[in-house]
């Protein structure tokens, strides 16, 4: 392994000889110079890993040398060393993107710490993270073997998401593979947990049950409306998984303080038609169909399945006695988003403002259908990165900044997530069977009952019964349904895509986040 090379520019460099010897004994190569002009020449003539600059050199000052280095080599770490503690000098240095700032007299160990912080930080963090996960691995495994309730499942999922994001920066492919295996095992156990408890939750036969899509407003949003004397904004970002939230959270925290980082459970099927209509109506699908037939569109019927969300929201507010002025806006593309940003001041007179943003869901579908998007997001980490990149430059981020500037409360949530599917499960059905890869319903389905979550009576989970023999089946964990006809082509096309509608932690355990403005 090559030595780390250091360029140290100081007009009193001879007085720093003990520091130089100390670093050389630690295995570093140190090149010294006593002015800024020659420091620039050396940087241009050969590569260095890091530069130490004295701020108060005659001729070209440390700040001027720093600015010139950063123009030509913006990623080269530069540590500023100065006798002065003047705030203006610190601000100039920090504004010029220094890696560190040290006050003379510096001790050898201070220099060593700065080197490790700037050159070995990623390696040290990676090693620490890997070790910490190895220690937590057994603990998570032990928990998975026990009888968990829904609150314990949310904590396990939060842990796994945390490790997934932290280990992204690790070069240890082996430990990442171990994490993925544990995540798959957790999803297998989670599927069993849902199959055992879901029907009781839906039918009110369980004393302990999570907030579900149809109780999200009642449990999580209406209390916030009651307790706030200002307008409340609710952003529902379609298909925003919990790990996506954790990816964008640091950017949002520049403007908001996270008051509560919570998780609720999507109903089945975990798709927009069912889950989001349940969110806005406060009802299960068959209840919507019965009470508001004009607002419900069956899958086999023509028409958009979620075109009456504003009306359903109004009905829910009235049902709970909330006589408040509210708005509902749906953003399907960037132009609509930009127009909404311009009209936000007009919403300040409303007690509740709901904004549905559809980009993440469209991204997941585009990734399946477009080879270029599939290459850009060929795994979980890349998918998160793509969501983060979009968010940073989106009108949604502009909306969030506007809400923060108005010092208003904000709730960010979603209707369902998606899962990276890998394993095909064969199923046979007639032409009337729906096309979703994570759940199927129909009157003549043929499948191995041990491979699916089977619901022979749809009304038991408040889903529409198309005919007397209609059954619903849901894919578990990373499975997806495939037909025997043209099987290999079908499997190869859909394997390693993001799908939703079935049972997995990523689809069903989804964020509902309370935020307070910091501005």
C-alpha positions in Angstrom: 0.0 0.0 0.0 1.4 3.4 -1.0 2.2 6.0 1.7 -0.2 8.8 2.3 1.5 12.0 0.9 1.2 15.3 2.7 2.1 18.7 1.5 2.8 21.1 4.4 3.2 24.8 3.6 4.3 27.1 6.4 6.8 30.0 6.5 8.1 28.6 9.8 8.3 25.1 8.6 11.7 24.5 10.2 10.1 24.9 13.6 7.8 22.1 12.8 10.5 19.5 12.4 9.4 17.4 15.4 5.9 17.2 13.9 7.3 16.1 10.5 9.4 13.4 12.2 6.4 12.2 14.2 4.3 11.8 11.0 7.1 10.1 9.1 7.5 7.6 11.9 3.7 6.9 11.5 4.3 6.0 7.9 3.3 9.2 6.2 5.3 11.0 3.4 5.6 14.7 4.2 6.7 17.3 1.6 7.5 20.7 3.1 7.5 24.2 1.6 7.6 27.7 3.1 5.3 29.8 0.8 2.0 29.6 -1.1 3.3 30.0 -4.7 5.6 27.0 -4.4 2.9 25.0 -2.7 0.7 25.7 -5.8 3.5 24.6 -8.1 4.0 21.4 -6.2 0.3 20.6 -6.2 0.2 21.0 -9.9 3.3 18.9 -10.5 2.5 15.8 -8.4 -0.5 14.2 -6.5 -1.0 14.8 -2.8 -3.6 13.2 -0.5 -3.9 16.2 1.7 -2.5 19.7 2.2 -1.7 21.6 5.4 -1.6 25.4 4.9 -0.4 28.1 7.3 -2.9 31.0 7.1 -0.4 33.8 7.7 2.3 33.3 5.1 4.1 36.2 3.4 3.3 36.7 -0.3 0.4 34.5 -1.2 -1.5 34.0 2.0 -3.0 30.7 3.2 -6.5 31.8 2.3 -5.4 32.9 -1.2 -3.5 29.6 -1.7 -6.5 27.7 -0.6 -8.8 29.4 -3.0 -6.5 28.7 -5.9 -6.1 25.1 -5.0 -9.9 24.6 -4.7 -10.4 26.1 -8.2 -8.1 23.5 -9.8 -8.5 20.6 -7.3 -11.9 20.9 -5.6 -11.7 17.5 -4.0 -8.2 17.8 -2.5 -8.6 18.1 1.3 -6.9 21.2 2.7 -6.4 21.8 6.5 -5.9 25.5 7.5 -3.5 26.2 10.4 -3.5 29.6 12.0 -2.4 31.5 15.1 -5.5 33.7 14.8 -8.8 32.9 16.3 -10.6 35.8 14.5 -14.0 34.8 13.4 -13.7 36.4 10.0 -10.6 34.3 9.1 -12.5 31.1 10.2 -15.5 32.1 8.1 -13.3 32.7 5.0 -11.6 29.4 5.5 -14.8 27.4 6.1 -16.5 29.2 3.2 -13.6 28.1 0.9 -14.5 24.5 1.8 -11.6 23.5 4.1 -11.4 20.0 5.4 -10.3 21.1 8.9 -9.3 24.2 10.9 -6.5 24.0 13.6 -5.2 26.7 15.9 -1.5 27.0 16.7 0.4 25.7 18.5 -0.7 22.4 17.2 0.3 19.1 18.8 1.4 16.1 16.8 -1.7 14.1 17.9 -4.0 16.9 16.6 -2.4 16.6 13.2 -2.7 12.8 13.3 -6.4 13.1 14.3 -7.1 15.5 11.4 -5.4 13.0 9.0 -7.5 10.1 10.2 -10.6 12.2 10.2 -10.1 13.3 6.6 -8.3 10.4 5.0 -9.4 7.3 7.0 -12.8 8.5 8.1 -14.8 6.4 5.6 -12.7 3.3 6.3 -13.0 3.7 10.1 -16.7 4.3 10.0 -17.1 1.3 7.7 -15.2 -0.9 10.0 -17.1 0.3 13.1 -20.4 -0.1 11.3 -19.6 -3.6 10.2 -18.5 -4.6 13.7 -21.7 -3.0 15.2 -24.0 -4.9 12.8 -22.2 -8.2 13.5 -22.9 -7.6 17.2 -26.5 -6.7 16.4 -27.0 -9.6 14.0 -27.5 -12.2 16.7 -29.8 -10.0 18.7 -32.0 -9.4 15.6 -32.0 -13.2 14.9 -33.0 -14.0 18.4 -35.9 -11.5 18.2 -37.1 -13.0 14.9 -37.4 -16.4 16.5 -39.7 -15.1 19.2 -43.4 -14.1 19.1 -43.4 -10.4 18.1 -46.2 -8.0 18.2 -46.7 -5.2 15.7 -44.7 -2.6 17.7 -41.8 -5.0 17.9 -41.9 -5.6 14.2 -41.7 -1.9 13.5 -38.6 -1.7 15.7 -37.0 -4.6 13.8 -37.8 -3.1 10.5 -36.3 0.3 11.6 -33.2 -1.5 12.7 -32.8 -3.3 9.4 -33.3 -0.1 7.4 -30.7 1.7 9.5 -28.2 -1.1 8.9 -29.0 -1.2 5.2 -28.3 2.5 4.9 -25.2 2.5 7.1 -23.7 -0.5 5.4 -24.1 1.0 2.0 -20.8 2.8 2.5 -19.0 -0.4 3.5 -16.8 -2.1 1.0 -17.5 -5.4 2.8 -19.6 -7.2 0.3 -19.9 -10.2 2.6 -21.5 -8.4 5.4 -23.9 -6.7 3.1 -24.9 -10.1 1.8 -25.5 -11.3 5.3 -27.7 -8.3 6.0 -29.8 -9.1 2.8 -30.2 -12.7 3.9 -31.4 -11.5 7.4 -33.8 -9.1 5.8 -35.2 -11.9 3.6 -35.6 -14.1 6.7 -37.3 -11.2 8.5 -39.7 -10.8 5.6 -40.5 -14.6 5.7 -41.4 -14.3 9.4 -43.3 -11.1 8.8 -45.4 -12.7 6.2 -46.4 -15.4 8.7 -47.1 -12.7 11.3 -49.5 -10.9 8.8 -51.2 -14.1 7.8 -51.9 -15.0 11.5 -53.1 -11.5 12.5 -54.4 -9.5 9.6 -57.9 -10.9 9.4 -58.4 -10.3 13.2 -57.1 -6.7 12.8 -59.4 -5.9 10.0 -62.5 -7.4 11.8 -61.7 -5.7 15.1 -61.1 -9.1 16.9 -57.7 -8.1 18.2 -57.2 -5.7 21.1 -53.7 -4.9 19.9 -53.6 -3.7 16.3 -51.6 -1.1 14.4 -52.9 1.9 12.6 -54.0 0.7 9.2 -54.8 2.6 6.0 -58.4 3.1 6.9 -57.6 4.5 10.4 -54.6 6.7 9.4 -56.6 9.9 9.4 -58.5 9.1 12.5 -55.4 7.9 14.5 -52.6 10.1 13.2 -53.9 13.2 11.3 -57.2 14.4 12.8 -55.6 14.8 16.3 -53.0 17.1 14.8 -55.6 19.2 13.1 -57.4 19.5 16.5 -54.3 20.5 18.4 -52.9 23.0 15.9 -54.1 26.6 15.6 -52.4 26.9 12.2 -52.9 25.3 8.8 -51.7 21.6 8.7 -50.1 20.3 5.5 -50.2 16.5 4.7 -47.9 15.3 2.0 -48.7 11.9 0.7 -45.8 10.7 -1.5 -47.1 7.7 -3.3 -44.9 4.5 -2.8 -42.5 6.2 -0.3 -40.9 3.4 1.5 -39.5 3.9 5.0 -35.9 3.7 3.8 -36.7 6.4 1.2 -37.9 8.6 4.0 -34.6 8.0 5.9 -32.7 8.9 2.7 -34.4 12.3 2.3 -34.7 13.0 6.1 -31.3 14.8 6.4 -32.3 17.3 3.7 -35.7 18.0 5.4 -34.0 18.4 8.8 -32.4 21.6 7.5 -35.9 23.1 7.7 -37.9 20.9 10.1 -37.4 19.1 13.4 -38.7 15.5 13.4 -41.3 15.4 16.2 -42.3 11.8 15.6 -40.8 9.1 13.3 -43.7 6.6 13.1 -44.8 3.6 11.0 -48.3 2.5 10.1 -49.5 -0.6 8.2 -50.9 -0.6 4.7 -54.0 -2.7 4.1 -54.0 -5.5 1.5 -53.7 -5.3 -1.4 -50.9 -2.8 -0.7 -51.6 -0.9 -3.9 -52.8 2.6 -4.7 -56.4 1.7 -5.6 -57.1 -0.1 -2.3 -54.7 1.5 0.2 -55.0 5.1 -0.8 -58.8 5.1 -1.2 -58.9 3.6 2.3 -56.6 6.4 3.6 -58.8 9.2 2.3 -62.2 7.6 3.0 -61.3 6.1 6.4 -63.1 3.0 5.2 -62.2 -0.4 3.8 -62.8 -1.1 0.1 -66.1 -2.9 0.4 -67.4 -0.2 2.8 -66.5 2.5 0.2 -68.2 0.5 -2.5 -71.3 0.1 -0.4 -71.6 3.7 1.0 -70.2 5.6 -2.0 -70.7 3.5 -5.1 -70.1 6.5 -7.4 -66.6 7.0 -5.9 -65.5 3.4 -6.3 -64.3 1.8 -9.5 -63.8 -2.0 -9.6 -60.6 -3.3 -11.2 -62.5 -4.8 -14.1 -64.3 -1.5 -14.8 -63.1 1.2 -17.0 -61.7 4.4 -15.5 -59.1 5.8 -13.1 -59.3 4.0 -9.8 -58.4 7.0 -7.6 -60.2 9.9 -9.2 -62.4 10.6 -6.2 -59.9 11.0 -3.4 -60.9 14.6 -2.7 -64.6 13.6 -2.4 -63.8 10.7 -0.1 -61.6 13.0 2.1 -64.5 15.4 2.4 -66.9 12.6 3.4 -64.4 11.3 6.1 -64.0 14.8 7.6 -67.8 15.2 7.8 -68.2 11.8 9.3 -65.8 12.7 12.1 -67.5 16.1 12.6 -64.6 18.2 11.3 -66.3 21.2 9.7 -63.0 22.7 8.4 -61.9 24.3 5.2 -59.6 22.0 3.3 -57.8 21.6 0.0 -56.7 18.6 -2.0 -54.1 18.7 -4.8 -52.6 15.9 -6.8 -49.2 16.3 -8.5 -48.6 14.0 -11.5 -45.7 15.8 -13.1 -43.2 18.6 -12.6 -45.2 21.3 -14.4 -48.2 20.7 -12.1 -45.8 20.8 -9.2 -44.4 24.1 -10.2 -47.9 25.6 -10.6 -48.8 24.3 -7.1 -45.8 26.0 -5.6 -46.9 29.3 -7.1 -50.4 28.9 -5.7 -49.4 27.8 -2.2 -50.0 31.3 -0.6 -53.7 30.8 -1.6 -53.9 27.7 0.7 -53.0 29.6 3.9 -56.7 30.1 4.8 -57.4 26.4 4.9 -57.2 24.4 8.1 -56.0 21.2 6.2 -54.1 21.0 3.0 -53.5 17.6 1.4 -51.0 17.2 -1.4 -50.6 13.8 -3.2 -47.3 13.5 -5.0 -47.0 10.6 -7.5 -43.3 10.6 -8.6 -41.9 7.7 -6.6 -44.6 5.3 -7.8 -44.1 6.3 -11.4 -40.3 5.8 -10.9 -40.9 2.2 -9.7 -43.1 1.5 -12.8 -40.7 3.2 -15.2 -37.8 1.1 -13.7 -39.7 -2.1 -14.7 -40.5 -0.9 -18.2 -37.4 1.2 -19.2 -34.0 -0.4 -19.5 -32.2 2.9 -18.8 -34.0 3.4 -15.5 -33.4 -0.2 -14.5 -29.7 0.3 -15.0 -29.7 3.6 -13.0 -31.5 1.8 -10.1 -30.3 -1.8 -10.3 -30.4 -2.4 -6.6 -32.0 -1.1 -3.4 -29.1 1.4 -2.7 -29.2 2.8 -6.2 -33.0 3.1 -6.0 -32.7 5.2 -2.8 -30.1 7.3 -4.5 -32.3 8.0 -7.5 -35.2 9.0 -5.2 -32.9 11.3 -3.2 -31.5 12.9 -6.4 -35.1 13.5 -7.7 -36.2 14.9 -4.4 -33.4 17.4 -4.1 -34.4 19.1 -7.4 -38.2 18.6 -7.2 -41.0 21.0 -6.8 -41.9 18.8 -3.7 -38.8 20.1 -2.0 -39.9 23.7 -2.9 -43.3 22.9 -1.3 -41.6 21.7 1.9 -39.4 24.7 2.1 -42.4 27.0 1.7 -44.3 25.2 4.5 -41.2 25.6 6.8 -40.9 29.3 6.0 -44.6 29.7 7.1 -43.7 28.0 10.4 -46.5 25.4 9.8 -46.8 21.8 10.9 -46.2 19.1 8.2 -47.1 15.4 8.1 -45.3 13.3 5.5 -46.8 9.9 4.7 -47.6 7.4 1.9 -50.1 4.8 0.9 -47.9 1.8 0.4 -44.3 0.8 -0.4 -42.7 -1.7 -2.8 -40.5 -4.7 -2.7 -37.6 -5.9 -4.8 -39.0 -9.2 -6.2 -36.8 -12.2 -7.0 -38.6 -15.5 -6.7 -41.4 -16.5 -9.1 -44.5 -18.4 -7.9 -46.6 -20.1 -10.6 -50.2 -19.3 -10.9 -52.9 -20.1 -13.5 -56.0 -18.0 -14.2 -58.3 -17.1 -17.0 -58.2 -13.9 -19.0 -60.3 -12.0 -16.4 -57.5 -12.3 -13.8 -55.9 -8.9 -12.8 -52.4 -8.1 -13.9 -50.7 -7.2 -10.6 -47.7 -9.4 -9.9 -48.1 -9.4 -6.1 -51.7 -10.3 -5.7 -54.3 -12.0 -7.8 -58.1 -12.4 -7.6 -60.5 -14.4 -9.8 -62.9 -17.3 -9.9 -60.6 -19.9 -11.5 -57.2 -19.5 -10.0 -54.9 -22.5 -9.7 -51.9 -22.3 -7.4 -50.1 -24.0 -4.6 -51.8 -22.8 -1.4 -48.6 -23.3 0.6 -46.8 -20.7 -1.5 -49.3 -17.8 -1.0 -51.6 -16.1 1.5 -55.0 -17.3 0.5 -58.3 -15.6 1.3 -61.2 -17.6 -0.1 -63.8 -15.2 1.3 -62.8 -11.6 0.2 -65.5 -10.1 2.3 -63.6 -11.4 5.4 -61.0 -8.8 4.7 -63.4 -6.2 3.2 -62.5 -6.7 -0.4 -65.0 -6.7 -3.3 -66.4 -10.1 -4.3 -66.8 -10.1 -8.1 -68.6 -13.4 -8.1 -69.4 -16.2 -5.7 -66.2 -18.1 -6.3 -63.8 -15.1 -6.2 -60.7 -15.7 -4.1 -57.7 -13.4 -3.4 -54.1 -14.6 -3.1 -51.1 -12.5 -2.0 -47.4 -13.0 -2.7 -45.1 -13.1 0.3 -41.7 -11.6 0.9 -39.7 -11.3 -2.4 -42.1 -13.6 -4.5 -44.0 -12.6 -7.6 -46.6 -14.4 -9.6 -45.8 -15.8 -13.0 -47.9 -17.7 -15.6 -46.7 -21.0 -17.0 -47.1 -19.7 -20.5 -43.9 -18.1 -21.8 -42.7 -18.6 -18.2 -38.9 -18.0 -18.7 -39.4 -14.8 -20.6 -41.9 -13.5 -18.1 -39.7 -14.4 -15.1 -36.6 -12.8 -16.6 -38.5 -9.6 -17.4 -40.0 -9.1 -14.0 -37.3 -10.6 -11.7 -35.3 -7.9 -9.8 -38.0 -5.2 -10.3 -39.9 -3.3 -7.6 -43.5 -4.4 -7.2 -46.3 -3.8 -4.7 -49.6 -5.3 -3.7 -48.4 -8.2 -1.5 -47.0 -8.9 1.9 -43.6 -7.6 2.9 -42.2 -5.2 5.4 -41.3 -2.7 2.6 -44.8 -2.7 1.2 -46.8 -2.7 4.4 -44.8 -0.9 7.1 -44.7 2.6 5.8 -43.8 6.0 7.3 -46.0 8.7 8.9 -43.8 11.5 10.0 -44.7 14.6 12.1 -42.5 17.7 11.5 -42.2 21.0 13.2 -40.7 24.0 11.4 -37.2 25.1 12.6 -37.4 28.5 10.8 
